[in-house]
Amino acid sequence: MATIITMPRLSDTMTEGTVATWLKKVGDKINEGDILAEIETDKATMEFESFNEGTLLYIGIPEGETAPVDSLLAIIGAEGEDVTALIAGGATAPAPAATEAPKEATVTPAATTTATELPKGVIVVTMPRLSDTMTEGTVATWLKKVGDTIAEGDILAEIETDKATMEFESFNAGTLLYIGIQEGNTAPVDSLLAIIGPAGTDITGVAAGFTAGGTTAAPVATETAAAPATTEKNIETVQEPSADGQRILASPLAKKLASEKGIQLSQVKGSGENGRITKSDIENFTPQASATTQAAPQQAPAAKTEAVAAPKPYVPAGQVATEEIKNSQMRKIIAKRLSESLFTAPHYNLVIEVSMDEAMKSRAVINTVPDTKVSFNDMVIKASALALKKHPKINSQWKDDAITINYHVNIGVAVAVEDGLVVPVLPFTDGMSLSQIGASVRDLAGRAKNKKLLPTEMEGSTFTISNLGMFGITEFNSIINQPNSAILSVGAIVEKPVVKNGQIVVGNTMMLSLACDHRTIDGATGAQFLQTLKQYIENPVTMLA
């Protein structure tokens, strides 16, 4: 059945939006998570993501045109489906229940009582949905306490999701009157998180009558509580934390351009409101920072971590000692997803040995360029991206009724963090240079370890790479990061005797192991991919062709 998508409310003050760019056209296949369009609001230009799958059957607002919130934006449905009636009815009276917006705005309490039941100026804030897979969140830290004055933009709390620990920002000003979820407690999305309003306001009935999903909140609360739901995902998109913990304001379009050009946002001076980085700032940016400057922020967090590391408890000899560590939200989700992947996808592994002599020579030459630092892992990522373009079946996803072949390459790079494993994503990796890949990986890995990654930076991967070579692991097999069909495990470079031209000489080799989902990738297909990958790595100059 066709789904009506309306112009979303992407900020708490947004009343209308302008379609800056359509990234899909009528007839295109739409997957969940695909970016449909870039929409310009009163605050920024934001990417608008689809939460439905199907075919784009109709576009209601052409590029460059402005329309009020809730106007008919598009229709997605089955290919060939007749949507004439929906177009006729949806253009003037879109049905909110069928729109895209409620997916993001599910934290909005339903209005079932009169506006007079909610004291004037009082705002009900609910547990936001900070990632596409988030169903519950844990309040890691409250940065404000009851009675504190809250300004718009203040960070209320740090919330732990299934992917990262995120700063939760207030979109309203007032006094923090009530905290509904204490530090360390976990609650479902839509649960009462806090109440903000004028100092001294009696909110006894508000807190007592609220239920998750919303059964008692007034319409005023609905409008305001929608702000975290509708904007939180987008706000997180435009607030890029730097390696030193400072928040960097940037529009989604600016962030996208920066990623494509390999520019670190921390090096760009924003010309927008409150120093926000805009598209023009990225286009006009000239790299000036030195490698030393780039390395300093990455070293600082590590030093900080070492300084606060807790001492190990003393255990007398002969005594039994145990420690119980509460499973974090991230660890729970990792366990769940890895179990689902291993027990639902029939894994098999292909292993190949790669000569690294030429790669080592090439890397040494590349790193002589000023302000350039390329690792062997960066070279593997680049080679994998190019090989995936030649073997798109590896770059696929299994569905019950079809196999999706991705012709774009978004490589996820597994990064070990304190609570487990996260996979930040390099969008359109095949179009990135080695230096861009290197800079992006270092930036993402640094922020991953400091829990500063954004949910959008961990979404949309089509292939994953895991490298344990720096720990001396020569060969290992990984569990597929679904919905990907394959994951590449990269081992350490080993110096050993090898046979070249009939002679035993000292050479450097590396083991690569490819875990494949047999539902989508046959053995021969995986083997051909590894052969291509081997050719690229052993002859790095071919990656420039």
Residue pairs with C-beta under 8 A, 6 or more apart in sequence:
1 77
1 78
2 54
2 57
2 75
2 76
2 77
2 78
2 81
2 83
2 86
3 52
3 54
3 75
3 76
3 77
3 98
3 100
4 72
4 75
4 86
4 90
4 94
4 95
4 98
4 99
5 36
5 50
5 52
5 72
5 73
5 74
5 75
5 76
5 99
5 100
6 69
6 70
6 71
6 72
6 73
6 90
6 94
6 96
6 99
6 100
6 101
7 16
7 17
7 39
7 61
7 67
7 68
7 69
7 70
7 71
7 72
7 73
8 17
8 39
8 48
8 69
8 73
8 99
8 100
8 101
8 104
8 230
9 69
9 101
9 105
9 226
9 230
10 17
10 39
10 41
10 43
10 46
10 48
10 230
10 231
10 234
11 41
11 42
11 43
11 44
11 227
11 230
11 231
11 234
12 171
12 172
12 223
12 224
12 226
12 227
12 230
12 231
13 42
13 43
14 41
14 42
14 43
14 69
15 42
15 68
15 69
16 66
16 67
16 68
16 69
17 39
17 40
17 41
17 66
17 67
17 69
18 39
18 40
18 64
18 65
18 66
19 37
19 38
19 39
19 40
19 61
19 62
19 63
19 64
19 65
19 67
19 73
20 37
20 38
20 39
20 40
20 45
20 63
20 64
20 253
21 37
21 38
21 63
22 36
22 37
22 59
22 62
22 63
23 34
23 35
23 36
23 37
23 38
24 30
24 34
24 36
24 37
24 56
25 56
25 59
26 56
26 57
26 58
26 59
27 55
27 56
28 55
28 56
29 54
29 55
30 36
30 50
30 52
30 53
30 54
30 55
30 56
30 76
31 50
31 53
31 404
32 50
32 51
32 52
32 53
33 49
33 50
33 51
33 132
33 459
33 460
34 49
34 50
35 47
35 48
35 49
35 50
36 48
36 49
36 50
36 56
36 74
37 47
37 48
37 73
37 74
38 45
38 46
38 47
38 48
38 252
38 253
39 45
39 46
39 47
39 48
40 46
44 234
44 238
44 251
44 252
44 276
45 251
45 252
45 253
45 279
46 234
46 237
46 238
46 251
46 252
47 234
47 237
47 252
47 253
47 256
48 100
50 76
50 100
51 100
51 103
51 104
51 132
52 76
52 100
53 76
54 76
54 77
54 78
54 79
55 76
55 77
55 78
55 79
55 81
56 74
56 75
56 76
57 75
57 76
57 77
57 81
57 83
58 74
58 75
58 83
58 86
58 87
59 73
59 74
60 67
60 71
60 72
60 73
60 74
60 75
60 87
60 90
60 91
61 67
61 71
61 72
61 73
67 73
70 94
70 96
70 99
70 101
71 91
71 94
72 87
72 90
72 91
72 94
73 100
75 83
75 86
75 87
75 90
77 83
96 102
101 230
102 108
104 129
104 229
104 230
104 233
105 226
105 229
105 230
106 129
106 189
106 190
106 229
107 126
107 127
107 128
107 129
107 189
107 190
107 225
107 226
107 228
107 229
108 126
108 214
108 222
108 225
108 226
108 229
109 124
109 126
109 190
109 210
109 213
109 214
109 215
109 216
109 217
109 221
109 222
109 225
110 213
110 214
110 215
110 217
110 222
111 214
111 217
111 218
111 219
111 221
111 222
112 214
112 215
112 216
113 216
113 217
113 218
114 218
115 218
115 219
115 220
116 218
117 205
117 216
117 218
118 124
118 206
118 217
118 218
118 220
118 221
119 197
119 198
119 201
119 202
119 203
119 206
120 198
121 174
121 197
121 198
121 201
122 177
122 195
122 196
122 197
122 198
122 201
122 203
122 206
122 220
122 221
123 172
123 174
123 195
123 196
123 197
123 221
123 224
123 225
124 192
124 195
124 206
124 210
124 217
124 221
124 224
124 225
125 156
125 170
125 172
125 192
125 193
125 194
125 195
125 196
125 225
125 228
126 189
126 190
126 191
126 192
126 193
126 212
126 214
126 225
126 228
126 229
127 136
127 137
127 159
127 181
127 187
127 188
127 189
127 190
127 191
127 192
127 193
127 212
128 137
128 159
128 168
128 189
128 193
128 228
128 229
128 232
129 189
129 229
129 232
129 233
130 137
130 159
130 161
130 166
130 168
130 232
130 233
130 236
130 455
131 161
131 162
131 163
131 164
131 455
131 458
131 459
132 455
132 459
133 162
133 163
133 333
134 161
134 162
134 163
134 189
134 455
135 162
135 188
135 189
136 186
136 187
136 188
136 189
136 329
137 159
137 160
137 161
137 186
137 187
137 189
137 329
138 159
138 160
138 184
138 185
138 186
138 328
138 329
139 157
139 158
139 159
139 160
139 181
139 182
139 183
139 184
139 185
139 187
139 193
140 157
140 158
140 159
140 160
140 165
140 183
140 184
141 157
141 158
141 183
142 156
142 157
142 179
142 182
142 183
143 154
143 155
143 156
143 157
143 158
144 150
144 154
144 155
144 156
144 157
144 176
145 176
145 179
146 176
146 177
146 178
146 179
147 175
147 176
147 199
148 175
148 176
149 174
149 175
149 199
150 156
150 170
150 172
150 173
150 174
150 175
150 176
150 196
151 170
151 173
152 170
152 171
152 172
152 173
153 169
153 170
154 169
154 170
155 167
155 168
155 169
155 170
156 168
156 169
156 170
156 176
156 194
157 167
157 168
157 193
158 165
158 166
158 167
158 168
159 165
159 166
159 167
159 168
160 166
160 328
160 329
160 330
161 329
161 330
161 455
162 329
162 330
162 332
162 333
163 330
163 333
163 422
163 453
163 455
163 458
164 330
164 422
164 448
164 451
164 452
164 453
164 454
164 455
164 458
165 451
166 236
166 454
166 455
167 239
167 247
168 228
168 232
169 232
169 235
169 239
170 196
171 224
171 227
171 228
171 231
172 196
172 224
172 227
173 196
174 196
174 197
174 198
174 199
175 196
175 197
175 198
175 199
175 201
176 194
176 195
176 196
177 194
177 195
177 196
177 197
177 201
177 203
178 194
178 195
178 203
178 206
178 207
179 193
179 194
180 187
180 191
180 192
180 193
180 194
180 195
180 207
180 210
181 187
181 191
181 192
181 193
186 329
187 193
187 212
188 212
189 212
190 212
190 213
190 214
191 212
192 207
192 210
192 212
195 203
195 206
195 207
197 203
206 217
209 216
210 216
210 217
214 222
217 225
233 455
233 456
234 252
236 454
236 455
236 456
237 252
237 255
237 454
237 456
238 249
238 250
238 251
238 252
238 255
238 276
239 247
239 248
239 249
239 250
239 454
240 247
240 248
240 249
240 250
240 255
240 265
240 454
241 247
241 248
241 447
241 450
241 452
241 454
242 248
242 265
242 266
242 297
243 266
243 297
243 298
243 300
243 301
243 443
243 446
243 447
243 450
244 266
244 297
244 300
244 301
245 301
245 450
245 452
246 266
248 265
248 266
248 270
248 277
249 270
249 272
249 274
249 275
249 276
249 277
250 258
250 265
250 268
250 270
250 276
250 277
250 278
251 272
251 276
251 277
251 278
251 279
253 279
254 265
254 277
254 278
254 279
254 281
254 282
255 265
255 277
256 427
257 263
257 279
257 282
257 283
258 264
258 265
258 268
258 277
258 282
259 426
259 427
259 440
260 427
260 428
260 431
260 432
261 282
261 436
262 432
262 433
262 435
262 436
262 437
262 439
262 440
263 282
263 285
263 287
264 289
264 294
264 439
264 443
265 277
266 297
267 285
267 287
267 288
267 289
268 277
268 281
268 282
268 285
269 275
269 277
269 281
270 276
270 277
270 278
270 281
271 277
271 278
271 280
271 281
272 278
272 281
287 371
289 371
290 371
291 370
291 371
291 372
291 373
294 371
294 439
294 442
297 446
298 442
298 446
301 446
301 449
301 450
305 449
313 321
313 323
315 321
327 335
328 419
328 420
330 417
330 419
330 420
330 422
331 419
331 420
334 420
334 421
337 482
338 479
340 482
341 479
341 480
341 481
341 482
342 479
344 482
345 398
345 480
345 482
345 517
345 518
345 519
346 517
346 518
346 519
347 477
347 479
347 480
347 515
347 516
347 517
347 518
348 515
348 516
348 518
348 523
349 477
349 513
349 514
349 515
349 516
350 513
350 514
350 516
350 523
350 526
350 527
350 530
351 475
351 511
351 512
351 513
351 514
352 511
352 512
352 514
352 530
352 531
352 533
352 534
353 509
353 510
353 511
353 512
354 509
354 510
354 511
354 512
354 533
354 534
354 537
354 538
355 498
355 507
355 508
355 509
355 538
356 376
356 493
356 508
356 509
356 510
356 537
356 538
357 507
357 508
358 538
358 539
358 540
359 376
359 379
359 537
359 538
359 540
360 376
360 493
360 508
362 379
362 540
362 541
363 374
363 375
363 376
363 379
363 540
366 372
366 374
366 434
366 435
367 373
367 374
369 435
372 435
372 438
373 435
373 438
373 442
374 434
374 435
374 437
374 438
375 438
375 441
376 469
376 493
376 510
377 413
377 441
377 465
377 467
377 469
377 490
378 434
378 437
378 438
378 441
379 434
379 537
379 540
379 543
380 465
380 467
380 488
380 490
380 512
380 537
381 411
381 413
381 426
381 429
381 437
381 441
381 465
382 429
382 432
382 434
382 437
382 536
382 543
383 533
383 536
383 537
383 540
383 543
384 411
384 429
384 463
384 465
384 488
384 533
385 409
385 411
385 429
385 430
385 432
386 430
386 536
386 543
387 394
387 529
387 532
387 533
387 536
388 394
388 395
388 409
388 411
388 430
388 462
388 463
388 529
389 409
389 430
390 529
390 532
391 525
391 528
391 529
391 532
392 405
392 406
392 407
393 405
393 520
393 521
393 525
394 463
394 485
394 486
394 516
394 521
394 525
394 526
394 529
395 405
395 406
395 407
395 409
395 462
395 463
395 485
396 403
396 404
396 405
396 406
396 462
396 485
396 520
396 521
397 403
397 404
397 406
397 462
397 483
397 484
397 485
397 520
398 483
398 485
398 517
398 519
398 520
403 519
403 520
406 462
408 428
408 462
409 428
409 429
409 430
409 462
409 463
410 425
410 426
410 427
410 428
410 429
410 460
410 461
410 462
410 463
411 425
411 426
411 429
411 461
411 462
411 463
411 464
411 465
412 423
412 424
412 425
412 426
412 458
412 461
412 463
412 464
412 465
412 481
412 484
413 423
413 424
413 425
413 426
413 441
413 444
413 445
413 464
413 465
413 467
414 421
414 422
414 423
414 464
414 465
414 466
414 467
414 478
414 481
415 421
415 422
415 423
415 424
415 444
415 445
415 448
415 449
417 448
417 449
417 451
418 449
422 448
422 453
422 458
423 458
423 461
423 464
423 481
424 444
424 445
424 448
424 453
424 457
424 458
425 457
425 458
425 459
425 460
425 461
426 432
426 437
426 440
426 441
426 444
427 460
429 437
432 440
434 543
444 453
444 457
447 453
461 481
461 484
462 484
463 484
463 486
463 487
463 488
464 478
464 480
464 481
464 484
464 486
464 487
464 488
465 487
465 488
465 490
466 478
466 487
466 488
466 489
466 490
467 489
467 490
468 476
468 489
468 490
468 491
468 492
469 490
469 491
469 492
469 493
469 510
470 492
471 492
472 492
473 491
473 492
474 491
474 492
474 494
474 511
475 489
475 491
475 511
475 513
476 489
476 491
476 513
477 489
477 513
477 515
478 487
478 488
478 489
478 513
478 515
479 487
479 515
480 486
480 487
480 515
480 516
480 517
481 487
485 516
485 517
485 519
485 520
485 521
486 514
486 515
486 516
486 517
486 521
486 526
487 514
487 515
488 512
488 513
488 514
488 515
488 533
489 512
489 513
489 514
489 515
490 510
490 512
491 510
491 511
491 512
491 513
492 510
493 508
493 509
493 510
494 508
494 509
494 510
495 506
495 507
495 508
496 506
496 507
496 508
496 509
497 504
497 505
497 506
497 507
498 504
498 505
498 506
498 507
498 509
499 505
500 507
510 537
512 530
512 533
512 534
514 526
514 529
514 530
516 523
516 526
535 542
536 542
536 543
